[in-house]
């Protein structure tokens, strides 16, 4: 018995330790972005988190997927409450330590068993939608290869864990003798003619060990999976932009320049000492370090559900833009930068690569109509548009690489005070036509 407890403790510490290490790396990567203040209006932020992350309010806009997701979400989280009992039993050699709760314990386990079956059904439907029906938003090119394998792996994980939970209960003769809470597992309990007592005990123990080990493996797989949103949806919705959709931020450096042009005597820098050795800030973003930390949090939170891309008018008309790919590319580049830092003892060594061009092309960026459909559709308040606009700023303000039509418009505004190529004296002629 003591050997089992020691082995369990080793597995538990290793699993939690590896998870903590990955959380530290995750935090480091998100902090690659520059700072942005998202502490205003805490009441609205808490409401956002409660309604969207916890309440799944945006998921149910698509009723079938929304209902199935709520079942999986609620079932998986609630069922894993019994992990606390497994940990106590594993560490101290007890068996179903919470059974002293009597009828309430039976109610809990019975609810867990019903939820386990519902989760199994929902996950199987999800698998059918992805692999047999092949819904369009799950069959696009940006989900081929590793992303598709990841999505299927998560579904298999959930199927196996829910099945192990039911098998563990069904083969636990002590639990079955209680005849309380075995709402589903009673129908799975083997007859004495099918399995010997020794076989039943072995199967129960194997299912118990595989169940808790599988949960720890799943926990550590999250870092490498799109299912990080299980954890990050809560901070992501809390720190989401509360400004009205379509309202863009002004660059402080540009604002100061405009004010100086309007009033050359203005002392805009008196309150802030200027560091002559400081590197001038970049206009816009060409790599992940130029984005802010909330945008990088967005990238890690992306569920790859494709609601953004399926609602994108540019994508619907055959343009190359996929808002989902924007988020996936940002996350992939962030991971690449993180590996670079790990390989060089905590320092990033320039690798002659960047998010712009190596991952996201100018063609994708300029295909965006800035309509905010992707932001509106995202079930966890991710904003692909904010990344797109920052990268377009870089193209325009750092590289003067805007499309010809846009350059012509900006030239006309500069020379004529209007987007059209009219002489300033003729600007009001339209009213006479």
N, C-alpha and C positions, 0 to 999 in steps of 0.2 A: 504493500500500500504506500509506504513512504517513497519508494522508487517512482511510482506513478505520480505522486504529488510533486516530487522534485522535477521530474520530466515536464510536467504540466507548467510548473513555475518557469522553467527555462524557456519553453516555447512561448509563454505569455510575455515574459520580459523581452525576448528577442523580437517578437512581433510588434510590441508597443515601442521598443527602442528604435527599430528600423523605421516605423511610422514617424516617430518624433524627428528622426534625422531627415526624412523627406519633407516634413513640415518646415523644418529650418531652411532647407534648400528652396522650398516653395516661397517662403517669405523673402529670402534673399533675392530671388528672381523678380518677384513683384516690386521690390524696392529698387530695382534697376531704373524704374521710371522716376521722373522728377516729381516733386511734391505738388499736391493740389489740396485745397481746403474743402473738405466735405463734412464739416461738423455743424453746419448751420441747420436750423429748424429740426431739432431732434425728434419732436413729436411726429412730424410728417415722415421722417425716416423710419421710426419705429412702426408707424402704420403701414408704410410700404413693405417692410420686412414681414409683418404679420399677415398682410393680405396676399402678397405675391409669393414669398418664399414658403411661409407656413400654410397659408390658406389656399395656395394654388389657383388664385383667381384668374390669372391669364391663361392657364392651361385649359380651362373648360370652355374657352372660346371655340375650340374644336372638340365637340362633346365626346366623341368616341375615344380619341386619344387621351383627352383630359380625364375621363372616368377611369380608364385603364391605368393611367399614370398615378392617379390618386390611390387606387387600390394597391399598386406596387409600392408606392411611397409610404402609405400608412402601414401596410402589412409588413414591409421589410423593417421599418423603424420600430414598430410596436412589438413584433415578434422577437426582435433582438433584445427586448427587455429581459428575456429569460437568460441572456448571456451573463447577467450578473449572478444568477443562481448557478450557472455552469462554472463560473470562475470560483465562486465560494466552494462548490463541491470539489472542483479540481485541486484547489490549494489545501483544503482541510480534510479531504477524504470523506465528506458527507455525501448523502444521496438525496436529491430533491429537498434541499434544506428549507425551502419556503413552504413545504407542504403543511406545516403547522398552521397555516392560514385557513385550512379547512375548505369551506365552501367557496370562499373568495378565490383561493388558489385554483380550484376547479373551474371557476368562472373565467379566470385569466387564461389558463391553458386551453380551455375550450374555445375561447375567442381567438387565441393564437392559431389553433388548428384550423378553424374556419378561414381565417385570414390567409393561412399558408396555402390552402386549396385555391382561394380566390387569386392569390399572387401567381400560383402556378398557371391557372387559366389565362390570366392577363398576360403573363410573360410569353406563353405559347402563341397567343394572338399577336403580340408584338413581333415574334419571330416570323410568323406567317406573313405579316404585313411587309416585313423587310425582305424575306427570302423567297416567298412564293407569289404573293400578289405584286411585290416589288413596286411599292408606291413611288411615284416619280421623284419625290424629294429625297428618297433613300437610295435611288439608283443613279444619281448624277456622278460625274467623273471625280469630284472632290471627295467622294466617300469610298473610292476604290482602294483596295490594298489594306494597309494597316487600320485606317478608320473603320472599315467594314468588319474586319476581324475583331476589333475592339468591341464594337457594338454587339456582335454575336457572342463574344466571350462573356460579356456581362450578363447576357440573357441565360447562357449556360450555367454561369455561377449561381444565379438566382434559382434556376430550376433545381440544381443539385442541392443547394442549401435548404430549400423548402422541403424537398423530398427527404433529405437526411433528418430534418426535424420530425417529420411524420413517422419515419421508420424508427427513429430513436424512441418515440413515444409508444409505438405499436409493440415493440419488442421489450419494453420495460415492464416486466410482469408485476413489479411492485406498484407501478403507476396504474396499470390496468386493474389490479386488485382494489385500488381505491374507488374505481368506478365513478370518478368525478373528474370532468374535464376531458375525458377521452371520447369526445363527440365524433371525431373522424377516425382516430387511430384504432378504436375498438373493432372497426370493420377490416382493419389491416393486420390485426393480431393473428399470428400463425397458430394452427391447431397442433396439439401434441403429436399427431400422426405425421405432420409435415416436417417439423424440426424437433430435435432433441432439446432438453433443457440447457445443455451445455452450448449448443449451437445458438439458441435464443440469446443467452447471456453474451456470447461472443459478438453476435450481430449488433446487439444493443450498445456494447462498449465501442465497437468499431464505428458505428454511426455517431456516437457521442464524441469520440475523438476527431472524426472527420468533420463533424459539424463545427466545433470550436476552432479547429485548425483552419478550416475553410473560411470562417469569418475573419480570422487574423490575416490570411492570405488576401482575401478580398479587400480588407482595410488597407493593406500595403499596395495592392494593385491600383487603388484609386489614383495615386499620384501619376501613374502612367496612362490613365484612362480619362475619357470624357466625363466619367462619372464623378469627377471632382466636384461637380455642381451639387452633389449631395451635401457637401460641407460648405462650399463657397457661395451657394445661392443666398445664404443669409447675409453675410457681409456685403455681397454684391448688390443686393436690393437696398440695403441700408445706405450704402455710399453712392447710390445712383444719382445722376444729375436731376435736380428738382426744377430746373428752369424749364419754361415752356419749350416744347419740341420746335425746332427751327431757329431757336435763339443761339447764336454763336458767340463765343467769347472773343474779346478784342485782345490783341497782343499788346502788353504793357509798353514794350519798347517802341512799337509803332505809334501808339497813342501819345507817348511823350514827344516823338518826332513831329507829329501833327500839331501838338500844342505849341512847340517851339517855333514852328513855321508861322503859326497864327500870332504868337507873341514872343519874339526873339529875346525879350528881356525876362521871360519867366524863368524862375530858378527852381526847376523841377527836381533837381538832384540834391538840394541842400539838406533834406532830411535823411538822405541815404548816402553815406560816404562811398565814393567810387574807387574800386580797386583797379589801379592801372594795369596790373598784371593778369587780371581776370580774363578768361577766354570769352569773347562775345557770344551771347546766346544765339542759337540757331533759329532761324525762322521756320516754323513747321517741323516736320519729323521725317527723317529718312531711315531711322533704325529704332529698335525698341527702346533704347536709352533716351530717345527724344520724346517718347510718349510719357504720359503721367501714370502714376501707379494704379489709378482706378481703371485706366484702359488696359493695363496688363492684368489686373484682377479680372476684368471682363473676359480676356482671352482664356484664362484658366477656367473660368466658370462656364464657358460655352458648352452647351449640351449636344451640339451638332444635330439638333432636331430638324434643321432646315426650314423652319417656318419663315425665317427672314428671307431666305433665297426664294422660296416659293411665292412670296408676296412682292418680290422686287420687280418693278416694271421693266427695269433694264434687262434683268435676267429673262423675264418672260418674252421679251422681244428678240432674244437671241444674242444679246451682248455677253461679253466675257465675264462680267461682274457677277460674283456670288458673295454676298455678305458673310455667309458661313465660312467660305474659304478665307476671307480677310481675317477672321478671328482665328481660324486654324493655323494660318500662315504666321500670324503674330505669335501664337503660342509656340509653334515649331522653332521660330527664330529665337524666341526667348530661351527655349531649352538649349539651343545650340550655343548661345552666348553663355548660359550657365555652365555647360560642359567645358567651354573654353576657360572660364574662370576656375573651375575645379582642376583642370589640367595644368594651370599656370599658378597654382598656389594662391588663389584668391585675387588675382589681377587679370583683367581682360586684356588680351593681346590682340591688336587689330588683325582681322583675318581676311581683309579685302572683300568682305561680303556685307550686305545690308538687307534690311527688310524690303526696301525699295529696289526693284529690278530683279534681285535674286529670288525673292518670294512673291512680291506683288508688283505687277507691271503698271505702267502709266495708263495703258489701255483700260485696265480694270478700273482705275481710279476715276478717269474722265467719263466712264460710262454711267457713273452715279448721277441721279437726278436730284439728290439731296431731299427726297420726298419724306423721309423718316418712316417709311413703311416697315423697314427692318427693325427699327427701334420700337415701333408700336407693337409688332408681332412677337417680339422676343418674350418668352415666358419668365425670364429672370432678369429683365431690364438691362440687357447688354446693348451697347451702342456701337455697332460697326461704323456708323456714319462719322462719329467723332474721330476715329482713326483715319478714315478716308479723307476728311477735310484737313486734318493736320498734315497728311502726306501731300495733298494738293497744294497746300500753302508752301511747302518746301519746294515743290516743282516750280511754282510761280515766283516766289520771292527769293529763292536761293539759286535756281537754275534757269529762270526765265524760260521755262519749258512748257508753257501753256499751249493749248491748241491754237492754230492760226486764227480761228474765229473769235476766240476769247482775247487774244492779243490785239486784234483789230478793235474790238469793243473797248478795251482799256485805253488804247491809243486815242480813240474818239472821245472818250470821257476826259482824258488829259488835255486834248487839244480843243475840243468843241463844247465840253461840259455836258455832253449827252452821248448815249451809246451809238448814235447814228452819225454818218459822215456828212453832217450839214454844217454850214457856216453858222456861227453863233447868232448872226443877224437874222438868219432864216429859221431859227428854232421854233417860232410860233406861227409859221405859215400854215401849219396843218389846220388851224382853227378856221381859216378862211376857205378851206376846200369843201 
